[in-house]
C-alpha cells in the first residue's frame, strides 16, 4: 500500500479563519510561504538534487519556467516524477540539510497565545511539509498549523511521486485564490461588518499572487520579493527573522485597536486587493514573471497594467472636475502600512 496517499483536494479551505483560544476584537490571519521563508532551503530542491534529476537538470528545468517554455505545473511534475526514493529515506536528507528560521517557533507560540491562525501556503507537497513541521516543531505544535498546498501520492517503494494539484491551473496551486477563499470565509464569520486583517509572509516573486491579496506584506530582506517590491513601488515590511514579524504584528494590533477599536475595516486595510483582481482580469501575467523573473522581465506585465489604471483614473478625475461632478475617480491607493515600510527611493 502507498505510504502517502491523499484524496483529491476539496475546493474549500479548512479552518483557516478559526482559532482555539477566545477571539480577539480583530480577526488576524497569517499566511506564510514555506520554502525560503520558514525554512531557509527549498524542500523540493533538496530532494531533487539528491534523489532525483540532480542539480544540473533541475536548474535547466527552472530556466524553462523563466522563459515560459513550460508551465510551472508541467516542470514540477517532471521534477517530482524524477524521484526514486522511499519517503522516509528522502526525509533523512532533509533532516541533514534544512534550517528553520531561528525565531519561527517563538513566533508560532505568539500566534497561538494571541488567537492568530497561522497557515502555510505553498506550491509544494503537503505530506512533505507536514513531516518537516512535525520533526522541527513537534506533532502537537505542528497540528496547530493548517497547510494549504498540493496533496500527493507517494508509492511505498518510492518509485512514484505524483502531485495531486489543488487547482486545475498552470501553477497547480493558485495561492491568491486560496487566500481570497479564506478571507471570504473569515468575513462571513465576523460580526458587525468587521473585516479581518490578512497578513502574508514570503520571499520570492512566486509569492506575489498571494501577497497582493494581503493587507500587510512581509518580504524577507535581500531576496527576490523585496527586490520586486522595490522596483515596482509595492510597499512592504522587510524582515530578517520572524522576531521582526512578531514585533511588527504586535505594533499593528495595538495601532488598530487604538484607531478602530477592532471594529469595521482594519487600520491597515488594503483596498489594492480589489485593484489587483481588476488588473488580473484585464491582463495575464506571463508565467515566467510570476514564477522567477529576471530584472528585465519584471517590468513587463504588472507595472504596465497599474500604469494603465492610473492613467484611466487621472482621465476620469479630470472629466469629473470639468463637469463639477461629486463622484470621485477610482484613484489607485498605496498600501496602508506606512510605518517601517520599505519602498523604492
SEGU-860551 format. One record per residue (C-alpha): residue number from 1; x, y, z. Coordinates in nm, 2 decimals. Layout:
# SEGU-860551
ATOM     k       px       py       pz
ATOM   NUM        X        Y        Z
...
This chain:
# SEGU-860551
ATOM     k       px       py       pz
ATOM     1     0.00     0.00     0.00
ATOM     2     0.12     0.36    -0.06
ATOM     3     0.27     0.53     0.24
ATOM     4     0.13     0.87     0.14
ATOM     5    -0.20     0.87    -0.04
ATOM     6    -0.44     1.15     0.00
ATOM     7    -0.77     1.22    -0.17
ATOM     8    -0.81     1.49    -0.44
ATOM     9    -0.82     1.84    -0.27
ATOM    10    -1.16     1.99    -0.19
ATOM    11    -1.23     2.34    -0.30
ATOM    12    -1.29     2.48     0.04
ATOM    13    -1.01     2.60     0.27
ATOM    14    -1.04     2.42     0.60
ATOM    15    -1.04     2.60     0.93
ATOM    16    -0.83     2.89     0.81
ATOM    17    -1.04     3.15     1.00
ATOM    18    -1.07     2.96     1.32
ATOM    19    -0.86     2.95     1.63
ATOM    20    -0.88     2.76     1.96
ATOM    21    -0.85     3.05     2.21
ATOM    22    -1.10     3.32     2.29
ATOM    23    -1.15     3.55     1.99
ATOM    24    -0.98     3.89     1.98
ATOM    25    -1.16     4.20     1.87
ATOM    26    -0.99     4.20     1.53
ATOM    27    -0.95     3.86     1.35
ATOM    28    -0.59     3.85     1.22
ATOM    29    -0.50     3.56     0.99
ATOM    30    -0.14     3.49     0.89
ATOM    31    -0.03     3.31     0.57
ATOM    32     0.33     3.22     0.51
ATOM    33     0.53     3.07     0.23
ATOM    34     0.73     2.77     0.34
ATOM    35     1.05     2.72     0.13
ATOM    36     1.29     3.01     0.18
ATOM    37     1.06     3.17     0.43
ATOM    38     1.00     2.94     0.73
ATOM    39     1.29     2.72     0.62
ATOM    40     1.60     2.87     0.45
ATOM    41     1.62     2.59     0.19
ATOM    42     1.37     2.46    -0.07
ATOM    43     1.24     2.11     0.04
ATOM    44     1.18     2.01    -0.32
ATOM    45     1.53     2.12    -0.44
ATOM    46     1.69     1.92    -0.16
ATOM    47     1.51     1.61    -0.27
ATOM    48     1.56     1.66    -0.65
ATOM    49     1.93     1.73    -0.62
ATOM    50     2.00     1.43    -0.40
ATOM    51     1.75     1.16    -0.51
ATOM    52     1.60     1.29    -0.84
ATOM    53     1.70     1.47    -1.16
ATOM    54     2.01     1.63    -1.00
ATOM    55     2.12     1.99    -0.97
ATOM    56     2.21     2.05    -1.33
ATOM    57     1.88     1.92    -1.47
ATOM    58     1.68     2.10    -1.20
ATOM    59     1.84     2.43    -1.29
ATOM    60     1.77     2.37    -1.66
ATOM    61     1.41     2.30    -1.58
ATOM    62     1.39     2.62    -1.37
ATOM    63     1.51     2.80    -1.67
ATOM    64     1.23     2.66    -1.88
ATOM    65     0.98     2.82    -1.63
ATOM    66     1.16     3.15    -1.65
ATOM    67     1.15     3.16    -2.03
ATOM    68     0.79     3.05    -2.04
ATOM    69     0.88     2.74    -2.25
ATOM    70     0.69     2.52    -2.00
ATOM    71     0.44     2.58    -1.72
ATOM    72     0.54     2.56    -1.35
ATOM    73     0.30     2.26    -1.32
ATOM    74     0.45     2.08    -1.61
ATOM    75     0.80     2.12    -1.49
ATOM    76     0.71     2.03    -1.13
ATOM    77     0.56     1.71    -1.24
ATOM    78     0.88     1.62    -1.41
ATOM    79     1.09     1.71    -1.11
ATOM    80     0.87     1.52    -0.86
ATOM    81     0.85     1.23    -1.11
ATOM    82     1.23     1.20    -1.12
ATOM    83     1.24     1.10    -0.76
ATOM    84     1.31     0.73    -0.68
ATOM    85     1.34     0.71    -0.30
ATOM    86     1.11     0.59    -0.03
ATOM    87     0.95     0.87     0.17
ATOM    88     1.14     0.81     0.49
ATOM    89     1.47     0.78     0.32
ATOM    90     1.41     1.10     0.14
ATOM    91     1.33     1.27     0.46
ATOM    92     1.67     1.18     0.60
ATOM    93     1.85     1.42     0.36
ATOM    94     1.61     1.70     0.46
ATOM    95     1.69     1.64     0.83
ATOM    96     2.06     1.69     0.75
ATOM    97     2.01     1.99     0.52
ATOM    98     1.71     2.21     0.62
ATOM    99     1.75     2.51     0.86
ATOM   100     1.45     2.67     1.02
ATOM   101     1.42     3.04     1.09
ATOM   102     1.57     3.08     1.43
ATOM   103     1.27     3.28     1.56
ATOM   104     0.99     3.09     1.39
ATOM   105     0.90     2.86     1.68
ATOM   106     0.87     3.16     1.92
ATOM   107     0.66     3.35     1.66
ATOM   108     0.42     3.05     1.62
ATOM   109     0.37     3.03     2.00
ATOM   110     0.29     3.41     1.99
ATOM   111     0.03     3.34     1.73
ATOM   112    -0.13     3.06     1.94
ATOM   113    -0.13     3.28     2.25
ATOM   114    -0.29     3.57     2.07
ATOM   115    -0.55     3.37     1.88
ATOM   116    -0.39     3.44     1.54
ATOM   117    -0.44     3.15     1.30
ATOM   118    -0.12     3.07     1.12
ATOM   119    -0.13     2.89     0.78
ATOM   120     0.14     2.76     0.55
ATOM   121     0.05     2.83     0.18
ATOM   122     0.28     2.65    -0.06
ATOM   123     0.33     2.52    -0.41
ATOM   124     0.49     2.21    -0.26
ATOM   125     0.36     1.88    -0.14
ATOM   126     0.16     1.86     0.18
ATOM   127     0.29     1.53     0.31
ATOM   128     0.65     1.66     0.28
ATOM   129     0.57     1.99     0.46
ATOM   130     0.38     1.82     0.74
ATOM   131     0.66     1.58     0.80
ATOM   132     0.91     1.86     0.82
ATOM   133     0.69     2.06     1.07
ATOM   134     0.63     1.76     1.28
ATOM   135     1.00     1.70     1.31
ATOM   136     1.11     2.06     1.39
ATOM   137     0.81     2.18     1.60
ATOM   138     0.67     1.85     1.74
ATOM   139     0.34     1.70     1.63
ATOM   140     0.13     1.89     1.87
ATOM   141     0.26     2.23     1.77
ATOM   142     0.26     2.13     1.40
ATOM   143    -0.11     2.03     1.42
ATOM   144    -0.19     2.39     1.50
ATOM   145    -0.07     2.50     1.16
ATOM   146    -0.30     2.45     0.86
ATOM   147    -0.12     2.36     0.54
ATOM   148    -0.27     2.49     0.21
ATOM   149    -0.07     2.30    -0.05
ATOM   150    -0.09     2.02    -0.31
ATOM   151    -0.15     1.67    -0.19
ATOM   152     0.05     1.37    -0.32
ATOM   153     0.06     1.00    -0.40
ATOM   154     0.39     0.85    -0.30
ATOM   155     0.44     0.48    -0.36
ATOM   156     0.57     0.27    -0.08
ATOM   157     0.89     0.18    -0.26
ATOM   158     0.95     0.55    -0.36
ATOM   159     0.94     0.48    -0.73
ATOM   160     0.64     0.71    -0.79
ATOM   161     0.60     1.07    -0.65
ATOM   162     0.29     1.22    -0.81
ATOM   163     0.15     1.56    -0.71
ATOM   164    -0.23     1.59    -0.67
ATOM   165    -0.28     1.95    -0.77
ATOM   166    -0.50     2.18    -0.57
ATOM   167    -0.63     2.38    -0.87
ATOM   168    -0.66     2.30    -1.23
ATOM   169    -0.42     2.58    -1.35
ATOM   170    -0.07     2.61    -1.49
ATOM   171     0.05     2.68    -1.14
ATOM   172    -0.12     2.38    -0.98
ATOM   173    -0.20     2.59    -0.67
ATOM   174    -0.35     2.93    -0.71
ATOM   175    -0.23     3.09    -0.38
ATOM   176    -0.43     3.41    -0.45
ATOM   177    -0.75     3.21    -0.48
ATOM   178    -0.68     3.02    -0.16
ATOM   179    -0.63     3.34     0.04
ATOM   180    -0.94     3.50    -0.12
ATOM   181    -1.14     3.20    -0.02
ATOM   182    -1.01     3.23     0.34
ATOM   183    -1.08     3.60     0.36
ATOM   184    -1.43     3.55     0.24
ATOM   185    -1.49     3.27     0.49
ATOM   186    -1.35     3.48     0.77
ATOM   187    -1.56     3.78     0.68
ATOM   188    -1.88     3.57     0.69
ATOM   189    -1.80     3.48     1.05
ATOM   190    -1.73     3.83     1.16
ATOM   191    -1.99     4.03     1.34
ATOM   192    -2.10     4.39     1.27
ATOM   193    -1.93     4.40     0.93
ATOM   194    -1.59     4.37     1.09
ATOM   195    -1.32     4.29     0.83
ATOM   196    -1.04     4.05     0.92
ATOM   197    -0.67     4.16     0.87
ATOM   198    -0.48     3.93     0.63
ATOM   199    -0.10     3.90     0.67
ATOM   200     0.13     3.74     0.41
ATOM   201     0.49     3.64     0.46
ATOM   202     0.71     3.55     0.17
ATOM   203     1.05     3.56     0.00
ATOM   204     1.01     3.52    -0.38
ATOM   205     0.83     3.67    -0.67
ATOM   206     0.63     3.34    -0.70
ATOM   207     0.46     3.47    -0.37
ATOM   208     0.33     3.78    -0.54
ATOM   209    -0.01     3.64    -0.64
ATOM   210    -0.08     3.56    -0.27
ATOM   211     0.10     3.88    -0.15
ATOM   212    -0.13     4.10    -0.35
ATOM   213    -0.43     3.97    -0.15
ATOM   214    -0.28     4.07     0.18
ATOM   215    -0.34     4.38     0.40
ATOM   216     0.01     4.36     0.54
ATOM   217     0.31     4.21     0.34
ATOM   218     0.63     4.09     0.49
ATOM   219     0.92     4.02     0.25
ATOM   220     1.24     3.85     0.36
ATOM   221     1.52     4.10     0.33
ATOM   222     1.76     4.07     0.03
ATOM   223     1.56     3.82    -0.17
ATOM   224     1.35     3.85    -0.49
ATOM   225     1.02     3.95    -0.34
ATOM   226     1.18     4.25    -0.17
ATOM   227     1.36     4.33    -0.50
ATOM   228     1.04     4.32    -0.69
ATOM   229     0.86     4.54    -0.44
ATOM   230     1.13     4.80    -0.46
ATOM   231     1.14     4.81    -0.83
ATOM   232     0.76     4.84    -0.86
ATOM   233     0.69     5.06    -0.56
ATOM   234     0.49     4.80    -0.38
ATOM   235     0.50     4.88    -0.01
ATOM   236     0.61     4.60     0.22
ATOM   237     0.78     4.54     0.56
ATOM   238     1.12     4.38     0.54
ATOM   239     1.23     4.11     0.79
ATOM   240     1.54     3.92     0.87
ATOM   241     1.38     3.67     1.11
ATOM   242     1.03     3.60     1.24
ATOM   243     1.12     3.81     1.55
ATOM   244     1.09     4.11     1.33
ATOM   245     0.75     4.00     1.21
ATOM   246     0.63     3.94     1.57
ATOM   247     0.73     4.28     1.67
ATOM   248     0.56     4.45     1.38
ATOM   249     0.24     4.25     1.41
ATOM   250     0.22     4.35     1.78
ATOM   251     0.26     4.71     1.68
ATOM   252    -0.01     4.68     1.41
ATOM   253    -0.25     4.51     1.66
ATOM   254    -0.20     4.79     1.91
ATOM   255    -0.24     5.07     1.65
ATOM   256    -0.55     4.90     1.50
ATOM   257    -0.71     4.87     1.85
ATOM   258    -0.63     5.24     1.91
ATOM   259    -0.77     5.37     1.58
ATOM   260    -1.07     5.13     1.52
ATOM   261    -1.14     4.96     1.85
ATOM   262    -1.12     4.63     1.65
ATOM   263    -1.44     4.72     1.45
ATOM   264    -1.52     4.77     1.08
ATOM   265    -1.22     4.79     0.85
ATOM   266    -0.88     4.74     1.00
ATOM   267    -0.65     5.05     1.02
ATOM   268    -0.42     4.86     0.77
ATOM   269    -0.69     4.75     0.53
ATOM   270    -0.56     4.71     0.17
ATOM   271    -0.80     4.83    -0.09
ATOM   272    -0.55     4.72    -0.36
ATOM   273    -0.67     4.36    -0.32
ATOM   274    -0.97     4.46    -0.53
ATOM   275    -0.74     4.66    -0.77
ATOM   276    -0.52     4.35    -0.82
ATOM   277    -0.82     4.15    -0.91
ATOM   278    -0.92     4.41    -1.17
ATOM   279    -0.58     4.41    -1.32
ATOM   280    -0.56     4.03    -1.33
ATOM   281    -0.89     4.02    -1.52
ATOM   282    -0.75     4.26    -1.78
ATOM   283    -0.41     4.12    -1.84
ATOM   284    -0.24     3.79    -1.80
ATOM   285     0.09     3.79    -1.61
ATOM   286     0.34     3.58    -1.81
ATOM   287     0.42     3.27    -1.61
ATOM   288     0.79     3.35    -1.63
ATOM   289     0.72     3.68    -1.45
ATOM   290     0.51     3.51    -1.18
ATOM   291     0.75     3.22    -1.11
ATOM   292     1.10     3.35    -1.14
ATOM   293     1.16     3.67    -1.34
ATOM   294     1.48     3.85    -1.44
ATOM   295     1.50     4.22    -1.37
ATOM   296     1.41     4.29    -1.73
ATOM   297     1.11     4.06    -1.73
ATOM   298     0.98     4.21    -1.41
ATOM   299     0.88     4.53    -1.59
ATOM   300     0.66     4.37    -1.85
ATOM   301     0.32     4.30    -1.70
ATOM   302     0.20     4.42    -1.36
ATOM   303     0.36     4.77    -1.37
ATOM   304     0.22     4.83    -1.72
ATOM   305    -0.13     4.73    -1.60
ATOM   306    -0.10     4.95    -1.30
ATOM   307     0.01     5.25    -1.51
ATOM   308    -0.28     5.19    -1.74
ATOM   309    -0.52     5.21    -1.45
ATOM   310    -0.35     5.52    -1.31
ATOM   311    -0.39     5.69    -1.65
ATOM   312    -0.75     5.59    -1.66
ATOM   313    -0.81     5.72    -1.31
ATOM   314    -0.64     6.06    -1.40
ATOM   315    -0.86     6.09    -1.71
ATOM   316    -1.17     6.02    -1.51
ATOM   317    -1.07     6.26    -1.24
ATOM   318    -1.01     6.54    -1.50
ATOM   319    -1.35     6.47    -1.65
ATOM   320    -1.52     6.48    -1.31
ATOM   321    -1.35     6.81    -1.23
ATOM   322    -1.46     6.96    -1.56
ATOM   323    -1.82     6.85    -1.51
ATOM   324    -1.81     6.95    -1.14
ATOM   325    -1.93     6.61    -1.06
ATOM   326    -1.93     6.50    -0.69
ATOM   327    -1.82     6.14    -0.79
ATOM   328    -1.46     6.07    -0.71
ATOM   329    -1.23     5.90    -0.96
ATOM   330    -1.11     5.55    -0.87
ATOM   331    -0.77     5.65    -0.75
ATOM   332    -0.50     5.39    -0.71
ATOM   333    -0.43     5.38    -0.34
ATOM   334    -0.10     5.29    -0.18
ATOM   335    -0.07     5.01     0.06
ATOM   336    -0.18     5.15     0.40
ATOM   337     0.11     5.02     0.61
ATOM   338     0.34     5.32     0.63
ATOM   339     0.55     5.26     0.95
ATOM   340     0.88     5.10     0.87
ATOM   341     0.76     5.01     0.52
ATOM   342     1.03     5.00     0.26
ATOM   343     0.97     5.12    -0.10
ATOM   344     1.18     5.23    -0.39
ATOM   345     1.36     5.56    -0.33
